[in-house]
Structures are given as structure tokens and as C-alpha cells.
Amino acid sequence: MYQKELQPSNPSFQNVQTPTLFNGIENKKSNLKMKRERKRRSSPNELIPYVSKNDMNCFICTFDGCGFKAKRRSNIIRHMEAMHEPHYYICCSQLYPTKSHFEVHRLHVHSDA
């Protein structure tokens, strides 16, 4: 398990990249390979399913059982990276898929005020 502490003064805030995929199969790829693949998948020429129904154009997520739809290509790419990539922020025994989700938790639960 790869860990990177976000705040040196508080060890409960960690950025953890898990070496397992969502179906429980161990991921034996190195971080460098994963970063390359992530970069490759979000390239401008990437093919993402595009659906047009009743003049409502949208992109759909290809992850099994997800069905997320977005009108903008950048939103579907952000969704795929945030929700279906094997990296999380962990705090209070909870997983946060993006730094912004983690920051909201940190501000609401761990604020000094």
C-alpha cells in the first residue's frame, strides 16, 4: 500500500493509492504504468461512447453498472478518474475519491472553529 501524508502534524490525513482493483484482483502495475495509462485514457482522441436521444447529446460512462451521463466530455473524463480509478484519500475510516471530497470532509469535521 502506498501512503503519502497530507499534513505532517496530523497522521490521520493520508493519500493512499491502493494496489487492488474494484473486483478484488491484485493490481501488479507500477504507479508509473498506471499514470501513463490514466494519461493515455484522457487523451483528446480517446473514444468515449456518445449517445444522442431526443436532441439530448451526452457521453456515458463505460464502467459496468455505472450509467453516469454527462453533456461535456471533460465531465465524463473527470467522473471516470474520480470514481473508477484505484486511488483514494482516507480519513476517519472513510474513502474519498477526490481531493475536493476529502477537503469538504476535513473542513466540516476537523475544522478548528
Phi and psi restraints in degrees (range 20) as a CNS / XPLOR table:
assign (resid 1 and name C) (resid 2 and name N)
       (resid 2 and name CA) (resid 2 and name C) 1.0 -98.5 20.0 2
assign (resid 2 and name N) (resid 2 and name CA)
       (resid 2 and name C) (resid 3 and name N) 1.0 128.7 20.0 2
assign (resid 2 and name C) (resid 3 and name N)
       (resid 3 and name CA) (resid 3 and name C) 1.0 -127.2 20.0 2
assign (resid 3 and name N) (resid 3 and name CA)
       (resid 3 and name C) (resid 4 and name N) 1.0 142.4 20.0 2
assign (resid 3 and name C) (resid 4 and name N)
       (resid 4 and name CA) (resid 4 and name C) 1.0 -137.0 20.0 2
assign (resid 4 and name N) (resid 4 and name CA)
       (resid 4 and name C) (resid 5 and name N) 1.0 119.9 20.0 2
assign (resid 4 and name C) (resid 5 and name N)
       (resid 5 and name CA) (resid 5 and name C) 1.0 -77.9 20.0 2
assign (resid 5 and name N) (resid 5 and name CA)
       (resid 5 and name C) (resid 6 and name N) 1.0 132.4 20.0 2
assign (resid 5 and name C) (resid 6 and name N)
       (resid 6 and name CA) (resid 6 and name C) 1.0 -83.7 20.0 2
assign (resid 6 and name N) (resid 6 and name CA)
       (resid 6 and name C) (resid 7 and name N) 1.0 -40.3 20.0 2
assign (resid 6 and name C) (resid 7 and name N)
       (resid 7 and name CA) (resid 7 and name C) 1.0 -125.0 20.0 2
assign (resid 7 and name N) (resid 7 and name CA)
       (resid 7 and name C) (resid 8 and name N) 1.0 114.1 20.0 2
assign (resid 7 and name C) (resid 8 and name N)
       (resid 8 and name CA) (resid 8 and name C) 1.0 -59.5 20.0 2
assign (resid 8 and name N) (resid 8 and name CA)
       (resid 8 and name C) (resid 9 and name N) 1.0 -29.5 20.0 2
assign (resid 8 and name C) (resid 9 and name N)
       (resid 9 and name CA) (resid 9 and name C) 1.0 -76.5 20.0 2
assign (resid 9 and name N) (resid 9 and name CA)
       (resid 9 and name C) (resid 10 and name N) 1.0 -20.5 20.0 2
assign (resid 9 and name C) (resid 10 and name N)
       (resid 10 and name CA) (resid 10 and name C) 1.0 -130.3 20.0 2
assign (resid 10 and name N) (resid 10 and name CA)
       (resid 10 and name C) (resid 11 and name N) 1.0 104.2 20.0 2
assign (resid 10 and name C) (resid 11 and name N)
       (resid 11 and name CA) (resid 11 and name C) 1.0 -71.7 20.0 2
assign (resid 11 and name N) (resid 11 and name CA)
       (resid 11 and name C) (resid 12 and name N) 1.0 -6.6 20.0 2
assign (resid 11 and name C) (resid 12 and name N)
       (resid 12 and name CA) (resid 12 and name C) 1.0 -76.4 20.0 2
assign (resid 12 and name N) (resid 12 and name CA)
       (resid 12 and name C) (resid 13 and name N) 1.0 -14.6 20.0 2
assign (resid 12 and name C) (resid 13 and name N)
       (resid 13 and name CA) (resid 13 and name C) 1.0 -93.6 20.0 2
assign (resid 13 and name N) (resid 13 and name CA)
       (resid 13 and name C) (resid 14 and name N) 1.0 114.0 20.0 2
assign (resid 13 and name C) (resid 14 and name N)
       (resid 14 and name CA) (resid 14 and name C) 1.0 -137.2 20.0 2
assign (resid 14 and name N) (resid 14 and name CA)
       (resid 14 and name C) (resid 15 and name N) 1.0 148.7 20.0 2
assign (resid 14 and name C) (resid 15 and name N)
       (resid 15 and name CA) (resid 15 and name C) 1.0 -108.2 20.0 2
assign (resid 15 and name N) (resid 15 and name CA)
       (resid 15 and name C) (resid 16 and name N) 1.0 113.8 20.0 2
assign (resid 15 and name C) (resid 16 and name N)
       (resid 16 and name CA) (resid 16 and name C) 1.0 -116.0 20.0 2
assign (resid 16 and name N) (resid 16 and name CA)
       (resid 16 and name C) (resid 17 and name N) 1.0 129.4 20.0 2
assign (resid 16 and name C) (resid 17 and name N)
       (resid 17 and name CA) (resid 17 and name C) 1.0 -104.1 20.0 2
assign (resid 17 and name N) (resid 17 and name CA)
       (resid 17 and name C) (resid 18 and name N) 1.0 112.4 20.0 2
assign (resid 17 and name C) (resid 18 and name N)
       (resid 18 and name CA) (resid 18 and name C) 1.0 -82.0 20.0 2
assign (resid 18 and name N) (resid 18 and name CA)
       (resid 18 and name C) (resid 19 and name N) 1.0 141.9 20.0 2
assign (resid 18 and name C) (resid 19 and name N)
       (resid 19 and name CA) (resid 19 and name C) 1.0 -86.6 20.0 2
assign (resid 19 and name N) (resid 19 and name CA)
       (resid 19 and name C) (resid 20 and name N) 1.0 15.4 20.0 2
assign (resid 19 and name C) (resid 20 and name N)
       (resid 20 and name CA) (resid 20 and name C) 1.0 -117.5 20.0 2
assign (resid 20 and name N) (resid 20 and name CA)
       (resid 20 and name C) (resid 21 and name N) 1.0 151.0 20.0 2
assign (resid 20 and name C) (resid 21 and name N)
       (resid 21 and name CA) (resid 21 and name C) 1.0 -88.2 20.0 2
assign (resid 21 and name N) (resid 21 and name CA)
       (resid 21 and name C) (resid 22 and name N) 1.0 175.4 20.0 2
assign (resid 21 and name C) (resid 22 and name N)
       (resid 22 and name CA) (resid 22 and name C) 1.0 -67.2 20.0 2
assign (resid 22 and name N) (resid 22 and name CA)
       (resid 22 and name C) (resid 23 and name N) 1.0 -28.1 20.0 2
assign (resid 22 and name C) (resid 23 and name N)
       (resid 23 and name CA) (resid 23 and name C) 1.0 -88.0 20.0 2
assign (resid 23 and name N) (resid 23 and name CA)
       (resid 23 and name C) (resid 24 and name N) 1.0 8.8 20.0 2
assign (resid 23 and name C) (resid 24 and name N)
       (resid 24 and name CA) (resid 24 and name C) 1.0 89.2 20.0 2
assign (resid 24 and name N) (resid 24 and name CA)
       (resid 24 and name C) (resid 25 and name N) 1.0 -5.2 20.0 2
assign (resid 24 and name C) (resid 25 and name N)
       (resid 25 and name CA) (resid 25 and name C) 1.0 -77.2 20.0 2
assign (resid 25 and name N) (resid 25 and name CA)
       (resid 25 and name C) (resid 26 and name N) 1.0 135.2 20.0 2
assign (resid 25 and name C) (resid 26 and name N)
       (resid 26 and name CA) (resid 26 and name C) 1.0 -67.6 20.0 2
assign (resid 26 and name N) (resid 26 and name CA)
       (resid 26 and name C) (resid 27 and name N) 1.0 135.7 20.0 2
assign (resid 26 and name C) (resid 27 and name N)
       (resid 27 and name CA) (resid 27 and name C) 1.0 -95.2 20.0 2
assign (resid 27 and name N) (resid 27 and name CA)
       (resid 27 and name C) (resid 28 and name N) 1.0 112.8 20.0 2
assign (resid 27 and name C) (resid 28 and name N)
       (resid 28 and name CA) (resid 28 and name C) 1.0 -97.5 20.0 2
assign (resid 28 and name N) (resid 28 and name CA)
       (resid 28 and name C) (resid 29 and name N) 1.0 11.4 20.0 2
assign (resid 28 and name C) (resid 29 and name N)
       (resid 29 and name CA) (resid 29 and name C) 1.0 -79.9 20.0 2
assign (resid 29 and name N) (resid 29 and name CA)
       (resid 29 and name C) (resid 30 and name N) 1.0 146.8 20.0 2
assign (resid 29 and name C) (resid 30 and name N)
       (resid 30 and name CA) (resid 30 and name C) 1.0 -75.5 20.0 2
assign (resid 30 and name N) (resid 30 and name CA)
       (resid 30 and name C) (resid 31 and name N) 1.0 162.3 20.0 2
assign (resid 30 and name C) (resid 31 and name N)
       (resid 31 and name CA) (resid 31 and name C) 1.0 -58.6 20.0 2
assign (resid 31 and name N) (resid 31 and name CA)
       (resid 31 and name C) (resid 32 and name N) 1.0 -38.1 20.0 2
assign (resid 31 and name C) (resid 32 and name N)
       (resid 32 and name CA) (resid 32 and name C) 1.0 -62.7 20.0 2
assign (resid 32 and name N) (resid 32 and name CA)
       (resid 32 and name C) (resid 33 and name N) 1.0 -43.6 20.0 2
assign (resid 32 and name C) (resid 33 and name N)
       (resid 33 and name CA) (resid 33 and name C) 1.0 -63.6 20.0 2
assign (resid 33 and name N) (resid 33 and name CA)
       (resid 33 and name C) (resid 34 and name N) 1.0 -41.2 20.0 2
assign (resid 33 and name C) (resid 34 and name N)
       (resid 34 and name CA) (resid 34 and name C) 1.0 -63.6 20.0 2
assign (resid 34 and name N) (resid 34 and name CA)
       (resid 34 and name C) (resid 35 and name N) 1.0 -41.2 20.0 2
assign (resid 34 and name C) (resid 35 and name N)
       (resid 35 and name CA) (resid 35 and name C) 1.0 -64.7 20.0 2
assign (resid 35 and name N) (resid 35 and name CA)
       (resid 35 and name C) (resid 36 and name N) 1.0 -41.2 20.0 2
assign (resid 35 and name C) (resid 36 and name N)
       (resid 36 and name CA) (resid 36 and name C) 1.0 -62.0 20.0 2
assign (resid 36 and name N) (resid 36 and name CA)
       (resid 36 and name C) (resid 37 and name N) 1.0 -44.5 20.0 2
assign (resid 36 and name C) (resid 37 and name N)
       (resid 37 and name CA) (resid 37 and name C) 1.0 -64.4 20.0 2
assign (resid 37 and name N) (resid 37 and name CA)
       (resid 37 and name C) (resid 38 and name N) 1.0 -41.2 20.0 2
assign (resid 37 and name C) (resid 38 and name N)
       (resid 38 and name CA) (resid 38 and name C) 1.0 -61.6 20.0 2
assign (resid 38 and name N) (resid 38 and name CA)
       (resid 38 and name C) (resid 39 and name N) 1.0 -42.5 20.0 2
assign (resid 38 and name C) (resid 39 and name N)
       (resid 39 and name CA) (resid 39 and name C) 1.0 -65.3 20.0 2
assign (resid 39 and name N) (resid 39 and name CA)
       (resid 39 and name C) (resid 40 and name N) 1.0 -42.1 20.0 2
assign (resid 39 and name C) (resid 40 and name N)
       (resid 40 and name CA) (resid 40 and name C) 1.0 -64.6 20.0 2
assign (resid 40 and name N) (resid 40 and name CA)
       (resid 40 and name C) (resid 41 and name N) 1.0 -41.5 20.0 2
assign (resid 40 and name C) (resid 41 and name N)
       (resid 41 and name CA) (resid 41 and name C) 1.0 -66.5 20.0 2
assign (resid 41 and name N) (resid 41 and name CA)
       (resid 41 and name C) (resid 42 and name N) 1.0 -29.2 20.0 2
assign (resid 41 and name C) (resid 42 and name N)
       (resid 42 and name CA) (resid 42 and name C) 1.0 -97.4 20.0 2
assign (resid 42 and name N) (resid 42 and name CA)
       (resid 42 and name C) (resid 43 and name N) 1.0 23.1 20.0 2
assign (resid 42 and name C) (resid 43 and name N)
       (resid 43 and name CA) (resid 43 and name C) 1.0 -72.8 20.0 2
assign (resid 43 and name N) (resid 43 and name CA)
       (resid 43 and name C) (resid 44 and name N) 1.0 157.8 20.0 2
assign (resid 43 and name C) (resid 44 and name N)
       (resid 44 and name CA) (resid 44 and name C) 1.0 -61.8 20.0 2
assign (resid 44 and name N) (resid 44 and name CA)
       (resid 44 and name C) (resid 45 and name N) 1.0 -24.8 20.0 2
assign (resid 44 and name C) (resid 45 and name N)
       (resid 45 and name CA) (resid 45 and name C) 1.0 -94.6 20.0 2
assign (resid 45 and name N) (resid 45 and name CA)
       (resid 45 and name C) (resid 46 and name N) 1.0 6.7 20.0 2
assign (resid 45 and name C) (resid 46 and name N)
       (resid 46 and name CA) (resid 46 and name C) 1.0 -63.6 20.0 2
assign (resid 46 and name N) (resid 46 and name CA)
       (resid 46 and name C) (resid 47 and name N) 1.0 138.7 20.0 2
assign (resid 46 and name C) (resid 47 and name N)
       (resid 47 and name CA) (resid 47 and name C) 1.0 -90.6 20.0 2
assign (resid 47 and name N) (resid 47 and name CA)
       (resid 47 and name C) (resid 48 and name N) 1.0 115.4 20.0 2
assign (resid 47 and name C) (resid 48 and name N)
       (resid 48 and name CA) (resid 48 and name C) 1.0 -118.7 20.0 2
assign (resid 48 and name N) (resid 48 and name CA)
       (resid 48 and name C) (resid 49 and name N) 1.0 134.1 20.0 2
assign (resid 48 and name C) (resid 49 and name N)
       (resid 49 and name CA) (resid 49 and name C) 1.0 -53.9 20.0 2
assign (resid 49 and name N) (resid 49 and name CA)
       (resid 49 and name C) (resid 50 and name N) 1.0 135.5 20.0 2
assign (resid 49 and name C) (resid 50 and name N)
       (resid 50 and name CA) (resid 50 and name C) 1.0 -125.2 20.0 2
assign (resid 50 and name N) (resid 50 and name CA)
       (resid 50 and name C) (resid 51 and name N) 1.0 127.6 20.0 2
assign (resid 50 and name C) (resid 51 and name N)
       (resid 51 and name CA) (resid 51 and name C) 1.0 -120.8 20.0 2
assign (resid 51 and name N) (resid 51 and name CA)
       (resid 51 and name C) (resid 52 and name N) 1.0 138.5 20.0 2
assign (resid 51 and name C) (resid 52 and name N)
       (resid 52 and name CA) (resid 52 and name C) 1.0 -125.0 20.0 2
assign (resid 52 and name N) (resid 52 and name CA)
       (resid 52 and name C) (resid 53 and name N) 1.0 111.6 20.0 2
assign (resid 52 and name C) (resid 53 and name N)
       (resid 53 and name CA) (resid 53 and name C) 1.0 -130.4 20.0 2
assign (resid 53 and name N) (resid 53 and name CA)
       (resid 53 and name C) (resid 54 and name N) 1.0 126.8 20.0 2
assign (resid 53 and name C) (resid 54 and name N)
       (resid 54 and name CA) (resid 54 and name C) 1.0 48.9 20.0 2
assign (resid 54 and name N) (resid 54 and name CA)
       (resid 54 and name C) (resid 55 and name N) 1.0 45.2 20.0 2
assign (resid 54 and name C) (resid 55 and name N)
       (resid 55 and name CA) (resid 55 and name C) 1.0 62.1 20.0 2
assign (resid 55 and name N) (resid 55 and name CA)
       (resid 55 and name C) (resid 56 and name N) 1.0 18.0 20.0 2
assign (resid 55 and name C) (resid 56 and name N)
       (resid 56 and name CA) (resid 56 and name C) 1.0 -106.7 20.0 2
assign (resid 56 and name N) (resid 56 and name CA)
       (resid 56 and name C) (resid 57 and name N) 1.0 92.6 20.0 2
assign (resid 56 and name C) (resid 57 and name N)
       (resid 57 and name CA) (resid 57 and name C) 1.0 -79.0 20.0 2
assign (resid 57 and name N) (resid 57 and name CA)
       (resid 57 and name C) (resid 58 and name N) 1.0 134.0 20.0 2
assign (resid 57 and name C) (resid 58 and name N)
       (resid 58 and name CA) (resid 58 and name C) 1.0 -155.7 20.0 2
assign (resid 58 and name N) (resid 58 and name CA)
       (resid 58 and name C) (resid 59 and name N) 1.0 158.1 20.0 2
assign (resid 58 and name C) (resid 59 and name N)
       (resid 59 and name CA) (resid 59 and name C) 1.0 -98.8 20.0 2
assign (resid 59 and name N) (resid 59 and name CA)
       (resid 59 and name C) (resid 60 and name N) 1.0 144.7 20.0 2
assign (resid 59 and name C) (resid 60 and name N)
       (resid 60 and name CA) (resid 60 and name C) 1.0 -120.7 20.0 2
assign (resid 60 and name N) (resid 60 and name CA)
       (resid 60 and name C) (resid 61 and name N) 1.0 147.9 20.0 2
assign (resid 60 and name C) (resid 61 and name N)
       (resid 61 and name CA) (resid 61 and name C) 1.0 -74.3 20.0 2
assign (resid 61 and name N) (resid 61 and name CA)
       (resid 61 and name C) (resid 62 and name N) 1.0 136.7 20.0 2
assign (resid 61 and name C) (resid 62 and name N)
       (resid 62 and name CA) (resid 62 and name C) 1.0 -91.4 20.0 2
assign (resid 62 and name N) (resid 62 and name CA)
       (resid 62 and name C) (resid 63 and name N) 1.0 -3.2 20.0 2
assign (resid 62 and name C) (resid 63 and name N)
       (resid 63 and name CA) (resid 63 and name C) 1.0 -68.2 20.0 2
assign (resid 63 and name N) (resid 63 and name CA)
       (resid 63 and name C) (resid 64 and name N) 1.0 135.4 20.0 2
assign (resid 63 and name C) (resid 64 and name N)
       (resid 64 and name CA) (resid 64 and name C) 1.0 -55.3 20.0 2
assign (resid 64 and name N) (resid 64 and name CA)
       (resid 64 and name C) (resid 65 and name N) 1.0 125.7 20.0 2
assign (resid 64 and name C) (resid 65 and name N)
       (resid 65 and name CA) (resid 65 and name C) 1.0 78.6 20.0 2
assign (resid 65 and name N) (resid 65 and name CA)
       (resid 65 and name C) (resid 66 and name N) 1.0 3.2 20.0 2
assign (resid 65 and name C) (resid 66 and name N)
       (resid 66 and name CA) (resid 66 and name C) 1.0 -82.3 20.0 2
assign (resid 66 and name N) (resid 66 and name CA)
       (resid 66 and name C) (resid 67 and name N) 1.0 -64.4 20.0 2
assign (resid 66 and name C) (resid 67 and name N)
       (resid 67 and name CA) (resid 67 and name C) 1.0 74.2 20.0 2
assign (resid 67 and name N) (resid 67 and name CA)
       (resid 67 and name C) (resid 68 and name N) 1.0 11.5 20.0 2
assign (resid 67 and name C) (resid 68 and name N)
       (resid 68 and name CA) (resid 68 and name C) 1.0 -63.7 20.0 2
assign (resid 68 and name N) (resid 68 and name CA)
       (resid 68 and name C) (resid 69 and name N) 1.0 137.5 20.0 2
assign (resid 68 and name C) (resid 69 and name N)
       (resid 69 and name CA) (resid 69 and name C) 1.0 -123.7 20.0 2
assign (resid 69 and name N) (resid 69 and name CA)
       (resid 69 and name C) (resid 70 and name N) 1.0 144.5 20.0 2
assign (resid 69 and name C) (resid 70 and name N)
       (resid 70 and name CA) (resid 70 and name C) 1.0 -141.8 20.0 2
assign (resid 70 and name N) (resid 70 and name CA)
       (resid 70 and name C) (resid 71 and name N) 1.0 146.4 20.0 2
assign (resid 70 and name C) (resid 71 and name N)
       (resid 71 and name CA) (resid 71 and name C) 1.0 -79.3 20.0 2
assign (resid 71 and name N) (resid 71 and name CA)
       (resid 71 and name C) (resid 72 and name N) 1.0 -27.4 20.0 2
assign (resid 71 and name C) (resid 72 and name N)
       (resid 72 and name CA) (resid 72 and name C) 1.0 -108.7 20.0 2
assign (resid 72 and name N) (resid 72 and name CA)
       (resid 72 and name C) (resid 73 and name N) 1.0 141.5 20.0 2
assign (resid 72 and name C) (resid 73 and name N)
       (resid 73 and name CA) (resid 73 and name C) 1.0 -62.0 20.0 2
assign (resid 73 and name N) (resid 73 and name CA)
       (resid 73 and name C) (resid 74 and name N) 1.0 -39.8 20.0 2
assign (resid 73 and name C) (resid 74 and name N)
       (resid 74 and name CA) (resid 74 and name C) 1.0 -63.3 20.0 2
assign (resid 74 and name N) (resid 74 and name CA)
       (resid 74 and name C) (resid 75 and name N) 1.0 -33.4 20.0 2
assign (resid 74 and name C) (resid 75 and name N)
       (resid 75 and name CA) (resid 75 and name C) 1.0 -69.2 20.0 2
assign (resid 75 and name N) (resid 75 and name CA)
       (resid 75 and name C) (resid 76 and name N) 1.0 -38.5 20.0 2
assign (resid 75 and name C) (resid 76 and name N)
       (resid 76 and name CA) (resid 76 and name C) 1.0 -70.2 20.0 2
assign (resid 76 and name N) (resid 76 and name CA)
       (resid 76 and name C) (resid 77 and name N) 1.0 -35.5 20.0 2
assign (resid 76 and name C) (resid 77 and name N)
       (resid 77 and name CA) (resid 77 and name C) 1.0 -65.9 20.0 2
assign (resid 77 and name N) (resid 77 and name CA)
       (resid 77 and name C) (resid 78 and name N) 1.0 -44.3 20.0 2
assign (resid 77 and name C) (resid 78 and name N)
       (resid 78 and name CA) (resid 78 and name C) 1.0 -61.6 20.0 2
assign (resid 78 and name N) (resid 78 and name CA)
       (resid 78 and name C) (resid 79 and name N) 1.0 -41.4 20.0 2
assign (resid 78 and name C) (resid 79 and name N)
       (resid 79 and name CA) (resid 79 and name C) 1.0 -60.6 20.0 2
assign (resid 79 and name N) (resid 79 and name CA)
       (resid 79 and name C) (resid 80 and name N) 1.0 -47.5 20.0 2
assign (resid 79 and name C) (resid 80 and name N)
       (resid 80 and name CA) (resid 80 and name C) 1.0 -61.3 20.0 2
assign (resid 80 and name N) (resid 80 and name CA)
       (resid 80 and name C) (resid 81 and name N) 1.0 -42.9 20.0 2
assign (resid 80 and name C) (resid 81 and name N)
       (resid 81 and name CA) (resid 81 and name C) 1.0 -68.3 20.0 2
assign (resid 81 and name N) (resid 81 and name CA)
       (resid 81 and name C) (resid 82 and name N) 1.0 -39.2 20.0 2
assign (resid 81 and name C) (resid 82 and name N)
       (resid 82 and name CA) (resid 82 and name C) 1.0 -75.4 20.0 2
assign (resid 82 and name N) (resid 82 and name CA)
       (resid 82 and name C) (resid 83 and name N) 1.0 -41.3 20.0 2
assign (resid 82 and name C) (resid 83 and name N)
       (resid 83 and name CA) (resid 83 and name C) 1.0 -98.4 20.0 2
assign (resid 83 and name N) (resid 83 and name CA)
       (resid 83 and name C) (resid 84 and name N) 1.0 -22.6 20.0 2
assign (resid 83 and name C) (resid 84 and name N)
       (resid 84 and name CA) (resid 84 and name C) 1.0 -122.0 20.0 2
assign (resid 84 and name N) (resid 84 and name CA)
       (resid 84 and name C) (resid 85 and name N) 1.0 10.1 20.0 2
assign (resid 84 and name C) (resid 85 and name N)
       (resid 85 and name CA) (resid 85 and name C) 1.0 -96.8 20.0 2
assign (resid 85 and name N) (resid 85 and name CA)
       (resid 85 and name C) (resid 86 and name N) 1.0 144.5 20.0 2
assign (resid 85 and name C) (resid 86 and name N)
       (resid 86 and name CA) (resid 86 and name C) 1.0 -83.0 20.0 2
assign (resid 86 and name N) (resid 86 and name CA)
       (resid 86 and name C) (resid 87 and name N) 1.0 61.1 20.0 2
assign (resid 86 and name C) (resid 87 and name N)
       (resid 87 and name CA) (resid 87 and name C) 1.0 -145.1 20.0 2
assign (resid 87 and name N) (resid 87 and name CA)
       (resid 87 and name C) (resid 88 and name N) 1.0 140.3 20.0 2
assign (resid 87 and name C) (resid 88 and name N)
       (resid 88 and name CA) (resid 88 and name C) 1.0 -143.3 20.0 2
assign (resid 88 and name N) (resid 88 and name CA)
       (resid 88 and name C) (resid 89 and name N) 1.0 162.1 20.0 2
assign (resid 88 and name C) (resid 89 and name N)
       (resid 89 and name CA) (resid 89 and name C) 1.0 -104.5 20.0 2
assign (resid 89 and name N) (resid 89 and name CA)
       (resid 89 and name C) (resid 90 and name N) 1.0 132.3 20.0 2
assign (resid 89 and name C) (resid 90 and name N)
       (resid 90 and name CA) (resid 90 and name C) 1.0 -116.8 20.0 2
assign (resid 90 and name N) (resid 90 and name CA)
       (resid 90 and name C) (resid 91 and name N) 1.0 130.8 20.0 2
assign (resid 90 and name C) (resid 91 and name N)
       (resid 91 and name CA) (resid 91 and name C) 1.0 -155.2 20.0 2
assign (resid 91 and name N) (resid 91 and name CA)
       (resid 91 and name C) (resid 92 and name N) 1.0 141.1 20.0 2
assign (resid 91 and name C) (resid 92 and name N)
       (resid 92 and name CA) (resid 92 and name C) 1.0 53.9 20.0 2
assign (resid 92 and name N) (resid 92 and name CA)
       (resid 92 and name C) (resid 93 and name N) 1.0 38.3 20.0 2
assign (resid 92 and name C) (resid 93 and name N)
       (resid 93 and name CA) (resid 93 and name C) 1.0 60.1 20.0 2
assign (resid 93 and name N) (resid 93 and name CA)
       (resid 93 and name C) (resid 94 and name N) 1.0 26.7 20.0 2
assign (resid 93 and name C) (resid 94 and name N)
       (resid 94 and name CA) (resid 94 and name C) 1.0 -123.7 20.0 2
assign (resid 94 and name N) (resid 94 and name CA)
       (resid 94 and name C) (resid 95 and name N) 1.0 149.0 20.0 2
assign (resid 94 and name C) (resid 95 and name N)
       (resid 95 and name CA) (resid 95 and name C) 1.0 -99.6 20.0 2
assign (resid 95 and name N) (resid 95 and name CA)
       (resid 95 and name C) (resid 96 and name N) 1.0 135.5 20.0 2
assign (resid 95 and name C) (resid 96 and name N)
       (resid 96 and name CA) (resid 96 and name C) 1.0 -121.6 20.0 2
assign (resid 96 and name N) (resid 96 and name CA)
       (resid 96 and name C) (resid 97 and name N) 1.0 120.7 20.0 2
assign (resid 96 and name C) (resid 97 and name N)
       (resid 97 and name CA) (resid 97 and name C) 1.0 -71.9 20.0 2
assign (resid 97 and name N) (resid 97 and name CA)
       (resid 97 and name C) (resid 98 and name N) 1.0 -22.0 20.0 2
assign (resid 97 and name C) (resid 98 and name N)
       (resid 98 and name CA) (resid 98 and name C) 1.0 -132.4 20.0 2
assign (resid 98 and name N) (resid 98 and name CA)
       (resid 98 and name C) (resid 99 and name N) 1.0 160.3 20.0 2
assign (resid 98 and name C) (resid 99 and name N)
       (resid 99 and name CA) (resid 99 and name C) 1.0 -64.3 20.0 2
assign (resid 99 and name N) (resid 99 and name CA)
       (resid 99 and name C) (resid 100 and name N) 1.0 -36.0 20.0 2
assign (resid 99 and name C) (resid 100 and name N)
       (resid 100 and name CA) (resid 100 and name C) 1.0 -65.8 20.0 2
assign (resid 100 and name N) (resid 100 and name CA)
       (resid 100 and name C) (resid 101 and name N) 1.0 -38.9 20.0 2
assign (resid 100 and name C) (resid 101 and name N)
       (resid 101 and name CA) (resid 101 and name C) 1.0 -62.3 20.0 2
assign (resid 101 and name N) (resid 101 and name CA)
       (resid 101 and name C) (resid 102 and name N) 1.0 -42.7 20.0 2
assign (resid 101 and name C) (resid 102 and name N)
       (resid 102 and name CA) (resid 102 and name C) 1.0 -63.1 20.0 2
assign (resid 102 and name N) (resid 102 and name CA)
       (resid 102 and name C) (resid 103 and name N) 1.0 -42.7 20.0 2
assign (resid 102 and name C) (resid 103 and name N)
       (resid 103 and name CA) (resid 103 and name C) 1.0 -63.4 20.0 2
assign (resid 103 and name N) (resid 103 and name CA)
       (resid 103 and name C) (resid 104 and name N) 1.0 -39.1 20.0 2
assign (resid 103 and name C) (resid 104 and name N)
       (resid 104 and name CA) (resid 104 and name C) 1.0 -60.7 20.0 2
assign (resid 104 and name N) (resid 104 and name CA)
       (resid 104 and name C) (resid 105 and name N) 1.0 -46.3 20.0 2
assign (resid 104 and name C) (resid 105 and name N)
       (resid 105 and name CA) (resid 105 and name C) 1.0 -59.6 20.0 2
assign (resid 105 and name N) (resid 105 and name CA)
       (resid 105 and name C) (resid 106 and name N) 1.0 -47.8 20.0 2
assign (resid 105 and name C) (resid 106 and name N)
       (resid 106 and name CA) (resid 106 and name C) 1.0 -60.5 20.0 2
assign (resid 106 and name N) (resid 106 and name CA)
       (resid 106 and name C) (resid 107 and name N) 1.0 -43.4 20.0 2
assign (resid 106 and name C) (resid 107 and name N)
       (resid 107 and name CA) (resid 107 and name C) 1.0 -67.9 20.0 2
assign (resid 107 and name N) (resid 107 and name CA)
       (resid 107 and name C) (resid 108 and name N) 1.0 -37.7 20.0 2
assign (resid 107 and name C) (resid 108 and name N)
       (resid 108 and name CA) (resid 108 and name C) 1.0 -78.3 20.0 2
assign (resid 108 and name N) (resid 108 and name CA)
       (resid 108 and name C) (resid 109 and name N) 1.0 -39.6 20.0 2
assign (resid 108 and name C) (resid 109 and name N)
       (resid 109 and name CA) (resid 109 and name C) 1.0 -94.6 20.0 2
assign (resid 109 and name N) (resid 109 and name CA)
       (resid 109 and name C) (resid 110 and name N) 1.0 -38.9 20.0 2
assign (resid 109 and name C) (resid 110 and name N)
       (resid 110 and name CA) (resid 110 and name C) 1.0 -110.5 20.0 2
assign (resid 110 and name N) (resid 110 and name CA)
       (resid 110 and name C) (resid 111 and name N) 1.0 20.5 20.0 2
assign (resid 110 and name C) (resid 111 and name N)
       (resid 111 and name CA) (resid 111 and name C) 1.0 -72.2 20.0 2
assign (resid 111 and name N) (resid 111 and name CA)
       (resid 111 and name C) (resid 112 and name N) 1.0 150.1 20.0 2
assign (resid 111 and name C) (resid 112 and name N)
       (resid 112 and name CA) (resid 112 and name C) 1.0 -79.1 20.0 2
assign (resid 112 and name N) (resid 112 and name CA)
       (resid 112 and name C) (resid 113 and name N) 1.0 -18.3 20.0 2
